Amino acid sequence: MEIQSETLAEEELAAITGYQIPSRQLGWLNQNGWKYVLTGARRPVVGRVYARMKLAGVKPSAENVAAEAWSLDLSRVG
């Protein structure tokens, strides 16, 4: 089973934007209101969860990002 990265691969970003060239990808991302960060080589990086939400038509925000809640259960230790 392959574990996916927290960010989109270059091929995935190209598939979404329709462009291979980073400057064109940046144009598409800006035109469509996507958030991203730039690498030192000025390539856009998009988070996987963010991309899934955008593609599903959900406006990503801090409130609707699912955070897995957990707590330490020591009741069975002993």
N, C-alpha and C positions, 0 to 999 in steps of 0.2 A: 504494500500500500504506500503510495507516494504522499508525503506531507507537503502541503502547499505553503508557500512563503506568505508572509504578512503583506507583501506588496505584489502588485501585478508584474509578471514577467514582461520583457520587451515585446514578445510576440503577442501577448494578450492586449497590451496597450495599443499595438499596431492594429489588432483586430477591431478594437473598440473605436479608435479614431479614424481608421482607414488610411493612416500614414505611417511610413517607416522612418521618415526624417524627423528628428526631435523638434526642430523649429515648427514644422507643420503640426506635430502632435500638440505642442504648446498652444498654437493658434486655435486648434479644435477644442482643447480643454478650456481655454479662456472663453471662447465663443459660447460654449455650452454650460458654463458655470461650474466646472469641476475644480475641486481643490487638489493641489499637488505640491510637492517640494522638488527642488532641483538638486541634482548631484553636482559635484565639482566640474563635471564635463557638460553641464547644462542640459542634462537629460531629465525629463519629468519622471517622478516616482508617485504612484497612486496606491493608496492602501486598498487591500482586498475587500475588507468589510465595507468601506466607503463605496467602492465600485459596485458591490452587490446591491447596496441600498439605492444608489443612483439608478442602476439599471432596472430595479424593481419599482421605481417611481416614488420612492420614499425620500423625503428631504432629510438627509443625515443631520443629526444634532446630538449633543451630549446626553439628552434625555432618552433618546430612542436607540442608543447603542447598547446592545445586550452585554452586560458584564456578568460573568459567571460568579455567582456568590457561593462561598463555601465557608465552613467553619471547622475548626479542629474538634473532632469527636473522640475524646479519651475514655468514653464510658465502657468500652470493651477491653481496655488495657488493664492487665492486672493479674 
